[in-house]
Amino acid sequence: MSITEIIRRKRDGGELSEAEIAAVVDGAASGSVADYQLSAFLMAVYFAGMTPGETALLTMAMARSGAVLDLSGTGALKVDKHSTGGVGDKVSLILAPIVASCGIAVPMISGRGLGHTGGTVDKLESIPGFRAMLSLEEVERQVAELGIAMAAQTEELAPADRRLYALRDVTATVESLPLITASILSKKFAENLDALVMDVKCGPAAFMRSETDARALAASIAEVAGANGLPCRTLITTMDAPLGRRIGNWHEVCESVRVLRGEEEPPLLMEVTLALAGEAIEAGGAAAPGEGAVRAREAIANGSAWQTFIRMVERQGGDVATLERAEEPPATLVVRSERPGWVAAIDSLRLGLLSIGLGAGRRAMNEAVAPEAGIVVHAHLGQEVRPGDPICSVVDRRGGGAIDPRAFRACFTVSDAPPLPPAMILQALR
């Protein structure tokens, strides 16, 4: 079957057959289809879209392109969470140990940074020694013994998605609704879950900019998941400002450590994390409807979530002593406010893009990230500032030249009156 003809057919708005979709997916998994042809296919899908039927076929073909986890030995319901990505979004680092500490199995297979958003795997690998590249057998054994594993997608698990995921990042096709749906659910089907919790973000720094687009993605995921017997709970959340005060891999790990130990409670981050964790706990049968968020907060307060995280990190080779210290590198530059007032808005998209320039993200598919690069937000939404007060600090690890503080200062809008607090949870779909 000609890949060129398949690309042309989709480019011209045609509906692909199961055999045509399988040819592309098989070619991606086996390597028989070149990157430039897969890139052309992704671009064709981006512009022409896919029907719900095509999306379902693409999802299942990608899920079946590799092995499937056997978690029958866990003895607990298996629940995972996935986010469509945001700036400063370290929810998974906090949520996974919370949920696992409640007796639910969490086989979390995550990705690396995509566009201006960070990746859970990059964050975990900023812990010295942490090994995210686990075999499926290691994931199965660890989930059975500890109740949790946080690992990178391997060549065994949905290999077609692994290749397409990387190409989407460098071909500006990340935002495609059918490609997002297929990428997310192909991995989740391969995890052999009992339930999935989705965080679909919308706003200027999200891939779904409008609430309408976020609802469309949530509906697409629910339709494909439901058709294949996977219960899915979805929260549509706001991505107007960074979640928490830190952007960048090691910085976000340090913030997560302090949250898990009950030392910090960044309001926006905690609201989203507890809501999603509550949904996962309820889906896993560890709390009655409406009680999941309370159980999640208890897991932080009694230390069980932190101890679960420590055990997982130690099991996967991470340096626990370094993690417990959670020391952040000194700032390269401190950016200060030039006027008095209240922080009324933060341009998270621009901050995310600036963090890439510092080394916290990728500009090319195979580019390495610098774990210590990042941004610390000192003045968050609603916070009062005076001239000279620090609004953010910058840690540069790429060394591409002098950092212009004006570029970072421009990300913060300071007004004469305090703003209303943002609504973080826009809708819950169950």
N, C-alpha and C positions, 0 to 999 in steps of 0.2 A: 504494500500500500504506500503510495507516494506521500511523503511528509509535506512536500511542496504543495501538492494539491489540497491536502488537509488545511494547511495554512491559508491558501487562497480561498478555500470554501468558507472558512471562519471569517477571514478578512472581509469577505463580501456579504456577511450577515447570514450565512447558511447555518442550519442546525446539524451538528455532527452526530453521526451514529455511534452506537456503543463500540463497534469495531474501530472506527476512526479515533475515538478518544483513547481506546486501549492501545492503539498503535503509537500514539504520542507518549502515553504514560510508560509503556514498555520500553520505548526508545530512551526515555529519560532515565529509567532505572538501570538499563543495561549499558548505557553510554553509546548506543548505536545512532542516536540522533545528536547532532552537534549543538553546542551552546548557541550558536548564531541562529539555528533553526528553532530551537526552543524559545529563544528570545523573541523571535518573530511571531511564534504562536502566542506567547504571553501578551504581546502588544496587540495582536488581533483580537484576543479575548477581551483585553482592556477596553478597546474601542467598540467592538461588536456585541459584547456581553455573551451570556449563555442563558438558555431557558432553565427553569428549575429541574427539568429532566436531565439536561446535559450536566448541570452542576452535581446532581446526585450520582450520575454515571462517573464523572471525573473523580468525585470523592471516593467512591468505592474502588475504582481502579487504582487510585493512589494508595488506599489502605491495603489492598491485596498485592501491592507490588513488593512486599517484604513479609517478614515474620509478624506474629501476633504474640503479645505477652500472655503467659500462662500464670495467672495469679490465683489459681484455685486453692493453693495452700495457705492463703492469708487468713482465712476464717473470719473475714470482716468485709463489709461492703466497701467497694473501691470507688473513690470519688476524686476527680481532678478539677482544677480551675484553670481557665485561660482568659487572658486579656488581649484585646486588640492593640494594645500598646499605648504608652503615654510617656511623658517626660517626668523623670523622678519616680516612676512607678515601680516601687519595690514591694508591692503587695504580696506577691508570691512567696518572697523570702519570709514574710511574717505569717501568712495564712497557712502554708503547708504544715509547719510544725504545730500550729494551733490545732488544726483539724486532726492531724495524726495523734496528738496527745489526748484527743477525745475518743480514741479507739477505732478510728476510721482509717482504712488503708489509702495512702496517697502515693500513687505511682506517677510522679510529675515529670513528664518529658517536655523539655523546654527548648527554646531557640536562642540564637544570638541576636545582637542588635540589628535592627531593621530600620533603615532610614534615620530619622532624628530621634527614634525611641531606643531605649536601652534594652538589652536582652538578659534574661535571668541567668543563662549559662555564663555570660561574660562577667556578671556580678559575682556568681559563686566562684568562678575561677580566679577572681582577684584575691581570694583567701589563699595564702601560700600553701601549696601542696594539694589543694582540693582537686579531686579527680572527677570531672563530670562525664568523661567518656567511659561509661560502663557498658558491658555487654548485656544483652537481654537476660541472660542467665543470672548475672550479678544483680540486676534490678529485681528480678523475681525473688531471689534469695533474700535480698536486703529488705524488700517490702514484707516478706513473710516473717522476718525476724525482728525488724525495727518498726514496721508499719509505715515507713516512708523512704522514698528515694527521690532525689532531684538530679536528673541526668540530662545529658545532651542527646539529641536524636542521633542514632547510629545508622550505619549503612544497612543494618538489618531491618530497621523499623521504617516503613513507608519511604524507601529510598528514592522513589520518584519525587516525593514532596521535598526531600532534603535538597535535591538538586534544583528544583524549580524555586524553592524558597530563597536560595542564595541568588538566583538570577533575577528574581523579582526586585530585590534590593537595589540592583545596579542597572535596571532597565526602566525605572520609574513606573512600575506596574503594581506597586504594593497595594494601592487603594481599590483594586478591582474586587467587587463584591463576590462573584463566583470563585475567584482565585483565593480570596480570604476564607470563604466557607470551606472549600475543598481542602485547603492547607490545614486549617484548624481541626476539622473533623476526621480527616484521614488518619492523623496521629492518634486522636482520641479513640477511634474505632479500633486501631491497632493496640491500644492500651487495654482493651477488653474491660471497660469501665461499667459500673452499675449506675452512675449518674455523673453529669457534667454541670459545672457552674461557669457561666460566661460573664465576663465584664466587657460590654460593648461601650467604648468611649466615644463621646462626640464633643466637638468644640474646635477651636482654632488649631490646637496642637494634636488633634486626633486624626486618624486616617478617615474617619467618618466625620466630616466637618459639621453637618447639620443633624438635628435630632431626627429629621425625616430619613436621612441616609442610615443613621444608626438603627432606627426601627426596621428599615428594609434588611439590613444585615442580620439583625436579631431574628427576623421572620425567616430568612433564608436558612440560618443555622438551625432554628427550631424545626423547620420543615424537613430538612435533610436528616437531622438527628432522629426526629420522631419516626420518620419512615423506616429507619433502620433499628428501632427499638431502644434508643438511648435517651432516657429522661434528661431533659436539659432545663436548667433554671438560668434566667438571664437578667442581669441588672444593666440598665442603660445609665451610665454615669458621666459626669462632666469632666472634660479635660481642658479647663480654662487656665489653670495654674499648676505649677509643679506639685506633685504629691509629696508632701514633706518638704524638708529644707535642703535636700542634697540631690545633686545630679552628677552621675559618674559612678563607676562600678564599685570601687572600694568605699567611697563616701556613702553610697547607698547601703552597703553591707553594714557599715558602722552605725548608721541610723537605725537599721533593722535590729541590730543587736540591742541598742538602747531601748527600743520599743518592746522587744521581747522580754527584757529584764524589768520593764515597768518604769524605766528612768525618764522616758520622754513619751509624750502623747501628742504628736503633731495633729491638729484638729482635722484637716481635710483627709490626710492619710488614714487616720484612725476611723473616720466615718465610713470610708469606702472599704477598708480592710475588714472591719467588724461586720459590716453588712454582708459582704461576700463570704466571709468565714461562717457566718450564721447560716447562710443558705446551704453551704456545703455540709455543715454539721447536721442540719435538719434533713438534707437529702440522704445522708449516711445513717439516719435513724438514731443519732445520739442526742437529739433534743426534740421536744415537741414543737409544733408549728408556732412561730413567733418567739421562741426561746433560744434560738441558735446563737444570736449575738451575745446574749447574757452568758451562755456557756463559753463562748470564745473569750470574753473578757476575763472570766474565771480562770481560764487556762493560762493567761498571762499573769494574773494576780498570784496564783499558787505556784508559779515557776515551772509547771509541767511543759509548757510550750518551749521555753528556753532550754530546758534539759533535753527535750526531743531534738531541737536544732543542734545542740552540742553533740549528741550521740551520732546524728547523721553526718555532721561535718567530720568528726573523728573517724567514723567508719569509712568515709570516702577520702581519707588521707589528708584532710585539712589540718593546718596548724592551729590547734585550739587555743594555745596561749596567746598567739597573735590576735586571734578573733576576740578573745575575752578582753584584751587591752583596748581594742577598737580605736587605735591611735590614727588620726588623720594627718596627712602631710601639711607642712606650713604653706601658706598662700603665696603665690607668685605676685599677686596684685589684689589689693583691697579697693573696691569701688564704693565711693561715698555719695550720699545724697547732696544735691546742690540747692535744695529748697525744702522748706518745712511743709508738713502735711501728712496725709495718710496714703499708704500704698493702695491704690484703687484697682490696678490691673497689672498683670505680669504676662509678658509675651513669651509663653512657654515654648512655642515653636522656634522662635529666634534663639532662645537660650539653648534648646536642644541642638540646633545647628551650630551655635558657637561652641558647644561642648565637643562636637566632632572635631572642630579645628584645634582644640586643646589636646586631642588624643583620646578622648573618652568614647569615640565611635569610629565608624568606618566610612571612608570615602570610596573604597573599592572592595570587591568581594573578598579578597584574600588578605586585606590589610589587618595588621595586628592592632589591638587596642592597648592603651596604656592604663593599667588598673588605677593608678593614683590620680589621673587627670580628672578634673571635674569642677563643679561650681557649688558653692555653699550659699544658700539664700539666707541672709540675716534679717531682712525686712520682708515678711510675707504679707499676704492680703490683709488689709484692715489694720496693719501695724502703723503706729505714728512714728514719723522720723523728723529729725531736725537737720539743718545744714551740717555736713561733716559726719553724720552718722553712717556707719557701714550699711550698705544695702545688699552687697554680695561680695564674696571673695572668689578668686580664680586660682586654680592650680593647673599650670601649663606643663605638659610633658612632651609636646611635639616640638617646641622651640623654633617655631616658624618665623620669629621676629617679635618686635615689640607688640604688646597687647594694648589695644586702644580701649581705655575705660569707657569712652563714649558709647561704644557698641553695646556694652553690657548695661550701662546706665539707661540707654534708650529702651531697654526691655521692661523698665519699671515706670509705671504712670503714677505720679504723686498728685493727689487732688487736695482741695481745701477742706473737704468733709469726708468723714469715714464712710466707706461703702457698705452696702448691705452684704451679709455673708452669703456666699454662693450656695445654690442648691446642688448638692453632689449626686444624690440618687434621683434620677429623673423618672424612672419607671422600673417596676419589677414584673417580669414575665415568667410565669411558672406553668 
